[in-house]
């Protein structure tokens, strides 16, 4: 799933920083620190079994608002309503095409203050 999402984003011209594969809590912490350091200029995408564990870890970092989304609608709502800046995807139940649509929706949606 990761390779599919990564390639999709790169094909779309999105600048991607791949932080590798490690234990879910390490990756979630690394992504969260990147999002914090960007001061709002970047978003993060995390992949986990269900997405919930990585979202929980990411949400422990000040200024990081992670949301687990299983649909494009859920991703849009997380951005629009909650200003989520990290998307957590679950690899167990999300097919590659759906994951690409979810990520696209997340990145395209602005916060609706």
OpenMM code with the backbone's topology and positions (N, CA, C; nanometers):
from openmm import Vec3, app, unit

residues = "UNK UNK UNK UNK UNK UNK UNK UNK UNK UNK UNK UNK UNK UNK UNK UNK UNK UNK UNK UNK UNK UNK UNK UNK UNK UNK UNK UNK UNK UNK UNK UNK UNK UNK UNK UNK UNK UNK UNK UNK UNK UNK UNK UNK UNK UNK UNK UNK UNK UNK UNK UNK UNK UNK UNK UNK UNK UNK UNK UNK UNK UNK UNK UNK UNK UNK UNK UNK UNK UNK UNK UNK UNK UNK UNK UNK UNK UNK UNK UNK UNK UNK UNK UNK UNK UNK UNK UNK UNK UNK UNK UNK UNK UNK UNK UNK UNK UNK UNK UNK UNK UNK UNK UNK UNK UNK UNK UNK UNK UNK UNK UNK UNK".split()
positions = [
    Vec3(0.0829, -0.1193, 0.0000),
    Vec3(0.0000, 0.0000, 0.0000),
    Vec3(0.0872, 0.1255, 0.0000),
    Vec3(0.1938, 0.1218, 0.0792),
    Vec3(0.2828, 0.2380, 0.0869),
    Vec3(0.3409, 0.2722, -0.0499),
    Vec3(0.3921, 0.1732, -0.1202),
    Vec3(0.4535, 0.1972, -0.2510),
    Vec3(0.3527, 0.2558, -0.3485),
    Vec3(0.2315, 0.2062, -0.3436),
    Vec3(0.1264, 0.2552, -0.4330),
    Vec3(0.0943, 0.4022, -0.4058),
    Vec3(0.0786, 0.4369, -0.2798),
    Vec3(0.0482, 0.5757, -0.2424),
    Vec3(0.1663, 0.6662, -0.2758),
    Vec3(0.2856, 0.6218, -0.2451),
    Vec3(0.4059, 0.7004, -0.2738),
    Vec3(0.4186, 0.7297, -0.4229),
    Vec3(0.4063, 0.6267, -0.5048),
    Vec3(0.4162, 0.6449, -0.6497),
    Vec3(0.3059, 0.7356, -0.7019),
    Vec3(0.1874, 0.7198, -0.6516),
    Vec3(0.0746, 0.8033, -0.6927),
    Vec3(0.1028, 0.9504, -0.6635),
    Vec3(0.1490, 0.9794, -0.5442),
    Vec3(0.1782, 1.1181, -0.5074),
    Vec3(0.2920, 1.1750, -0.5913),
    Vec3(0.3940, 1.0968, -0.6138),
    Vec3(0.5065, 1.1428, -0.6950),
    Vec3(0.4639, 1.1699, -0.8383),
    Vec3(0.3772, 1.0852, -0.8940),
    Vec3(0.3250, 1.1074, -1.0293),
    Vec3(0.2459, 1.2376, -1.0372),
    Vec3(0.1806, 1.2734, -0.9285),
    Vec3(0.1030, 1.3981, -0.9234),
    Vec3(0.1916, 1.5198, -0.8968),
    Vec3(0.3188, 1.4984, -0.8733),
    Vec3(0.4097, 1.6096, -0.8501),
    Vec3(0.4155, 1.6557, -0.7054),
    Vec3(0.3613, 1.5770, -0.6150),
    Vec3(0.3646, 1.6099, -0.4728),
    Vec3(0.5044, 1.5787, -0.4195),
    Vec3(0.5618, 1.6727, -0.3466),
    Vec3(0.6925, 1.6495, -0.2846),
    Vec3(0.6714, 1.5543, -0.1672),
    Vec3(0.7421, 1.4424, -0.1710),
    Vec3(0.7252, 1.3380, -0.0695),
    Vec3(0.8582, 1.3122, -0.0008),
    Vec3(0.8543, 1.3068, 0.1312),
    Vec3(0.9714, 1.2683, 0.2087),
    Vec3(0.9381, 1.1356, 0.2763),
    Vec3(0.9975, 1.0291, 0.2267),
    Vec3(0.9734, 0.8952, 0.2799),
    Vec3(1.0631, 0.8746, 0.4015),
    Vec3(1.0024, 0.8543, 0.5154),
    Vec3(1.0788, 0.8377, 0.6390),
    Vec3(1.1064, 0.6908, 0.6711),
    Vec3(1.0764, 0.6030, 0.5777),
    Vec3(1.1148, 0.4634, 0.5922),
    Vec3(1.0102, 0.3754, 0.6554),
    Vec3(1.0573, 0.2571, 0.6945),
    Vec3(0.9742, 0.1562, 0.7607),
    Vec3(1.0389, 0.1223, 0.8934),
    Vec3(0.9666, 0.1404, 0.9981),
    Vec3(1.0156, 0.1112, 1.1321),
    Vec3(0.8936, 0.0731, 1.2138),
    Vec3(0.9094, 0.0601, 1.3412),
    Vec3(0.7945, 0.0349, 1.4279),
    Vec3(0.6980, 0.1519, 1.4143),
    Vec3(0.5693, 0.1223, 1.4208),
    Vec3(0.4684, 0.2241, 1.3931),
    Vec3(0.4832, 0.3486, 1.4802),
    Vec3(0.5205, 0.3320, 1.6053),
    Vec3(0.5310, 0.4477, 1.6933),
    Vec3(0.6522, 0.5337, 1.6581),
    Vec3(0.7590, 0.4723, 1.6087),
    Vec3(0.8758, 0.5506, 1.5664),
    Vec3(0.8436, 0.6338, 1.4430),
    Vec3(0.7799, 0.5734, 1.3455),
    Vec3(0.7430, 0.6455, 1.2233),
    Vec3(0.6434, 0.7557, 1.2554),
    Vec3(0.5448, 0.7262, 1.3378),
    Vec3(0.4464, 0.8284, 1.3746),
    Vec3(0.5142, 0.9467, 1.4427),
    Vec3(0.6114, 0.9202, 1.5275),
    Vec3(0.6843, 1.0276, 1.5949),
    Vec3(0.7670, 1.1080, 1.4955),
    Vec3(0.8339, 1.0397, 1.4014),
    Vec3(0.9150, 1.1106, 1.3019),
    Vec3(0.8287, 1.1991, 1.2127),
    Vec3(0.7169, 1.1464, 1.1668),
    Vec3(0.6262, 1.2252, 1.0824),
    Vec3(0.5723, 1.3439, 1.1620),
    Vec3(0.5359, 1.3212, 1.2854),
    Vec3(0.4824, 1.4293, 1.3691),
    Vec3(0.5849, 1.5405, 1.3889),
    Vec3(0.7098, 1.5044, 1.4095),
    Vec3(0.8142, 1.6059, 1.4253),
    Vec3(0.8336, 1.6858, 1.2963),
    Vec3(0.8237, 1.6198, 1.1824),
    Vec3(0.8343, 1.6890, 1.0530),
    Vec3(0.7193, 1.7882, 1.0362),
    Vec3(0.5989, 1.7457, 1.0712),
    Vec3(0.4817, 1.8329, 1.0601),
    Vec3(0.4962, 1.9512, 1.1557),
    Vec3(0.5402, 1.9245, 1.2780),
    Vec3(0.5636, 2.0339, 1.3738),
    Vec3(0.6647, 2.1339, 1.3191),
    Vec3(0.7750, 2.0857, 1.2684),
    Vec3(0.8834, 2.1716, 1.2205),
    Vec3(0.8420, 2.2547, 1.0997),
    Vec3(0.7461, 2.2047, 1.0230),
    Vec3(0.7044, 2.2758, 0.9016),
    Vec3(0.6169, 2.3976, 0.9314),
    Vec3(0.5670, 2.4060, 1.0528),
    Vec3(0.4803, 2.5171, 1.0944),
    Vec3(0.3636, 2.5380, 0.9976),
    Vec3(0.3006, 2.4264, 0.9612),
    Vec3(0.1807, 2.4318, 0.8787),
    Vec3(0.2023, 2.4204, 0.7297),
    Vec3(0.3263, 2.4090, 0.6866),
    Vec3(0.3503, 2.4053, 0.5428),
    Vec3(0.3490, 2.2643, 0.4835),
    Vec3(0.3400, 2.1626, 0.5677),
    Vec3(0.3333, 2.0264, 0.5126),
    Vec3(0.2305, 1.9439, 0.5883),
    Vec3(0.1896, 1.8365, 0.5240),
    Vec3(0.0978, 1.7403, 0.5829),
    Vec3(0.1711, 1.6069, 0.5922),
    Vec3(0.1233, 1.5203, 0.6795),
    Vec3(0.1828, 1.3888, 0.6940),
    Vec3(0.0837, 1.2797, 0.6594),
    Vec3(0.1354, 1.1688, 0.6110),
    Vec3(0.0544, 1.0501, 0.5842),
    Vec3(0.1221, 0.9324, 0.6533),
    Vec3(0.0458, 0.8632, 0.7335),
    Vec3(0.0950, 0.7460, 0.8055),
    Vec3(0.0168, 0.6231, 0.7630),
    Vec3(0.0839, 0.5102, 0.7574),
    Vec3(0.0186, 0.3831, 0.7274),
    Vec3(0.0404, 0.2885, 0.8436),
    Vec3(-0.0665, 0.2254, 0.8867),
    Vec3(-0.0589, 0.1268, 0.9934),
    Vec3(-0.1545, 0.0137, 0.9618),
    Vec3(-0.1680, -0.0770, 1.0529),
    Vec3(-0.2615, -0.1874, 1.0321),
    Vec3(-0.4035, -0.1374, 1.0144),
    Vec3(-0.4498, -0.0606, 1.1114),
    Vec3(-0.5827, 0.0006, 1.1022),
    Vec3(-0.5733, 0.1522, 1.0841),
    Vec3(-0.4581, 0.2083, 1.1126),
    Vec3(-0.4397, 0.3533, 1.1093),
    Vec3(-0.4616, 0.4170, 1.2450),
    Vec3(-0.5323, 0.3482, 1.3328),
    Vec3(-0.5661, 0.4063, 1.4628),
    Vec3(-0.4449, 0.4209, 1.5540),
    Vec3(-0.3588, 0.3222, 1.5586),
    Vec3(-0.2421, 0.3271, 1.6471),
    Vec3(-0.1482, 0.4407, 1.6118),
    Vec3(-0.1190, 0.4558, 1.4829),
    Vec3(-0.0293, 0.5642, 1.4417),
    Vec3(-0.0934, 0.7002, 1.4661),
    Vec3(-0.2251, 0.7087, 1.4524),
    Vec3(-0.2950, 0.8349, 1.4799),
    Vec3(-0.2859, 0.8700, 1.6281),
    Vec3(-0.3016, 0.7720, 1.7141),
    Vec3(-0.2923, 0.7958, 1.8589),
    Vec3(-0.1543, 0.8492, 1.8950),
    Vec3(-0.0505, 0.7863, 1.8416),
    Vec3(0.0860, 0.8311, 1.8699),
    Vec3(0.1075, 0.9726, 1.8159),
    Vec3(0.0681, 0.9972, 1.6924),
    Vec3(0.0885, 1.1287, 1.6308),
    Vec3(0.0186, 1.2385, 1.7092),
    Vec3(-0.0978, 1.2092, 1.7620),
    Vec3(-0.1754, 1.3105, 1.8351),
    Vec3(-0.1140, 1.3485, 1.9692),
    Vec3(-0.0109, 1.2809, 2.0106),
    Vec3(0.0583, 1.3168, 2.1347),
    Vec3(0.1529, 1.4351, 2.1144),
    Vec3(0.1736, 1.4763, 1.9907),
    Vec3(0.2655, 1.5853, 1.9593),
    Vec3(0.1886, 1.7162, 1.9433),
    Vec3(0.2352, 1.8188, 2.0119),
    Vec3(0.1691, 1.9489, 2.0091),
    Vec3(0.1589, 2.0005, 1.8649),
    Vec3(0.0395, 2.0439, 1.8279),
    Vec3(0.0170, 2.0999, 1.6960),
    Vec3(-0.0079, 1.9981, 1.5867),
    Vec3(-0.0048, 1.8705, 1.6225),
    Vec3(-0.0316, 1.7645, 1.5261),
    Vec3(-0.1734, 1.7143, 1.5505),
    Vec3(-0.2510, 1.7121, 1.4420),
    Vec3(-0.3900, 1.6678, 1.4492),
    Vec3(-0.4074, 1.5554, 1.3478),
    Vec3(-0.3955, 1.4329, 1.3964),
    Vec3(-0.4020, 1.3153, 1.3097),
    Vec3(-0.5424, 1.2573, 1.3102),
    Vec3(-0.5846, 1.2143, 1.1925),
    Vec3(-0.7159, 1.1518, 1.1784),
    Vec3(-0.7022, 1.0249, 1.0955),
    Vec3(-0.7686, 0.9223, 1.1412),
    Vec3(-0.7747, 0.7979, 1.0663),
    Vec3(-0.8964, 0.8073, 0.9736),
    Vec3(-0.8759, 0.7824, 0.8454),
    Vec3(-0.9861, 0.7924, 0.7491),
    Vec3(-0.9943, 0.6664, 0.6649),
    Vec3(-1.1158, 0.6191, 0.6451),
    Vec3(-1.1398, 0.5002, 0.5646),
    Vec3(-1.2077, 0.5319, 0.4329),
    Vec3(-1.2323, 0.6625, 0.4082),
    Vec3(-1.2968, 0.7038, 0.2839),
    Vec3(-1.2511, 0.8447, 0.2491),
    Vec3(-1.2720, 0.8821, 0.1239),
    Vec3(-1.2392, 1.0181, 0.0809),
    Vec3(-1.3233, 1.1194, 0.1584),
    Vec3(-1.4490, 1.0869, 0.1823),
    Vec3(-1.5364, 1.1762, 0.2590),
    Vec3(-1.4817, 1.1968, 0.3998),
    Vec3(-1.4383, 1.0893, 0.4644),
    Vec3(-1.3813, 1.1005, 0.5983),
    Vec3(-1.2565, 1.1864, 0.5998),
    Vec3(-1.1736, 1.1730, 0.4983),
    Vec3(-1.0507, 1.2530, 0.4885),
    Vec3(-1.0841, 1.4004, 0.4678),
    Vec3(-1.1805, 1.4274, 0.3795),
    Vec3(-1.2213, 1.5671, 0.3574),
    Vec3(-1.2771, 1.6290, 0.4846),
    Vec3(-1.3598, 1.5551, 0.5550),
    Vec3(-1.4204, 1.6076, 0.6788),
    Vec3(-1.3144, 1.6311, 0.7867),
    Vec3(-1.2167, 1.5427, 0.7952),
    Vec3(-1.1092, 1.5591, 0.8943),
    Vec3(-1.0334, 1.6890, 0.8693),
    Vec3(-1.0081, 1.7208, 0.7432),
    Vec3(-0.9390, 1.8459, 0.7086),
    Vec3(-1.0303, 1.9660, 0.7305),
    Vec3(-1.1508, 1.9578, 0.6769),
    Vec3(-1.2418, 2.0723, 0.6797),
    Vec3(-1.2889, 2.1067, 0.8203),
    Vec3(-1.3222, 2.0074, 0.8969),
    Vec3(-1.3830, 2.0317, 1.0289),
    Vec3(-1.2823, 2.0375, 1.1433),
    Vec3(-1.1728, 1.9632, 1.1310),
    Vec3(-1.0806, 1.9495, 1.2442),
    Vec3(-0.9382, 1.9953, 1.2131),
    Vec3(-0.9173, 2.0453, 1.0930),
    Vec3(-0.7855, 2.0926, 1.0507),
    Vec3(-0.6783, 1.9852, 1.0691),
    Vec3(-0.7150, 1.8602, 1.0414),
    Vec3(-0.6174, 1.7511, 1.0526),
    Vec3(-0.4998, 1.7785, 0.9597),
    Vec3(-0.3794, 1.7575, 1.0125),
    Vec3(-0.2601, 1.7763, 0.9302),
    Vec3(-0.1819, 1.6463, 0.9106),
    Vec3(-0.2341, 1.5385, 0.9648),
    Vec3(-0.1769, 1.4054, 0.9433),
    Vec3(-0.2916, 1.3091, 0.9140),
    Vec3(-0.2770, 1.2351, 0.8061),
    Vec3(-0.3740, 1.1334, 0.7673),
    Vec3(-0.3187, 0.9972, 0.8041),
    Vec3(-0.3983, 0.9170, 0.8724),
    Vec3(-0.3594, 0.7806, 0.9078),
    Vec3(-0.4460, 0.6830, 0.8294),
    Vec3(-0.3807, 0.5985, 0.7519),
    Vec3(-0.4504, 0.4986, 0.6703),
    Vec3(-0.4267, 0.3592, 0.7264),
    Vec3(-0.5287, 0.2761, 0.7183),
    Vec3(-0.5174, 0.1380, 0.7619),
    Vec3(-0.4926, 0.0455, 0.6443),
    Vec3(-0.3823, -0.0242, 0.6472),
    Vec3(-0.3456, -0.1134, 0.5371),
    Vec3(-0.4302, -0.2406, 0.5351),
    Vec3(-0.4865, -0.2814, 0.6488),
    Vec3(-0.5632, -0.4055, 0.6536),
    Vec3(-0.6888, -0.3991, 0.5680),
    Vec3(-0.7549, -0.2848, 0.5644),
    Vec3(-0.8833, -0.2790, 0.4951),
    Vec3(-0.8907, -0.1793, 0.3817),
    Vec3(-0.7776, -0.1245, 0.3394),
    Vec3(-0.7806, -0.0218, 0.2360),
    Vec3(-0.7040, -0.0697, 0.1135),
    Vec3(-0.7718, -0.0759, 0.0012),
    Vec3(-0.7067, -0.1150, -0.1230),
    Vec3(-0.6331, 0.0046, -0.1815),
    Vec3(-0.5373, -0.0214, -0.2689),
    Vec3(-0.4500, 0.0826, -0.3232),
    Vec3(-0.5275, 0.1963, -0.3893),
    Vec3(-0.6238, 0.1649, -0.4731),
    Vec3(-0.7015, 0.2692, -0.5407),
    Vec3(-0.7768, 0.3565, -0.4432),
    Vec3(-0.8350, 0.2953, -0.3431),
    Vec3(-0.9076, 0.3707, -0.2409),
    Vec3(-0.8121, 0.4581, -0.1607),
    Vec3(-0.6955, 0.4043, -0.1273),
    Vec3(-0.5970, 0.4816, -0.0509),
    Vec3(-0.5540, 0.6054, -0.1290),
    Vec3(-0.5362, 0.5909, -0.2587),
    Vec3(-0.4979, 0.7042, -0.3423),
    Vec3(-0.6067, 0.8115, -0.3420),
    Vec3(-0.7313, 0.7692, -0.3508),
    Vec3(-0.8429, 0.8645, -0.3476),
    Vec3(-0.8523, 0.9338, -0.2117),
    Vec3(-0.8296, 0.8603, -0.1062),
    Vec3(-0.8358, 0.9169, 0.0288),
    Vec3(-0.7264, 1.0221, 0.0476),
    Vec3(-0.6047, 0.9891, 0.0053),
    Vec3(-0.4924, 1.0824, 0.0174),
    Vec3(-0.5180, 1.2070, -0.0675),
    Vec3(-0.5664, 1.1879, -0.1896),
    Vec3(-0.5970, 1.3028, -0.2760),
    Vec3(-0.6996, 1.3949, -0.2113),
    Vec3(-0.8045, 1.3358, -0.1556),
    Vec3(-0.9094, 1.4145, -0.0907),
    Vec3(-0.8537, 1.4918, 0.0288),
    Vec3(-0.7701, 1.4259, 0.1067),
    Vec3(-0.7097, 1.4881, 0.2250),
    Vec3(-0.6241, 1.6079, 0.1852),
    Vec3(-0.5401, 1.5906, 0.0845),
    Vec3(-0.4492, 1.6973, 0.0439),
    Vec3(-0.5200, 1.8121, -0.0268),
    Vec3(-0.6310, 1.7829, -0.0923),
    Vec3(-0.7029, 1.8876, -0.1673),
    Vec3(-0.7925, 1.9729, -0.0787),
    Vec3(-0.8338, 1.9208, 0.0353),
    Vec3(-0.9307, 1.9899, 0.1200),
    Vec3(-0.8630, 2.0908, 0.2122),
    Vec3(-0.9168, 2.2095, 0.2163),
    Vec3(-0.8680, 2.3129, 0.3096),
    Vec3(-0.9503, 2.3093, 0.4378),
    Vec3(-0.8968, 2.3648, 0.5426),
    Vec3(-0.9686, 2.3815, 0.6676),
    Vec3(-1.0779, 2.4858, 0.6458),
    Vec3(-1.1975, 2.4559, 0.6880),
    Vec3(-1.3128, 2.5433, 0.6621),
    Vec3(-1.3434, 2.6360, 0.7787),
    Vec3(-1.2443, 2.6674, 0.8582),
    Vec3(-1.2576, 2.7551, 0.9740),
    Vec3(-1.4006, 2.7818, 1.0042),
] * unit.nanometer
topology = app.Topology()
chain = topology.addChain("A")
for resn in residues:
    res = topology.addResidue(resn, chain)
    for name in ("N", "CA", "C"):
        topology.addAtom(name, app.Element.getBySymbol(name[0]), res)
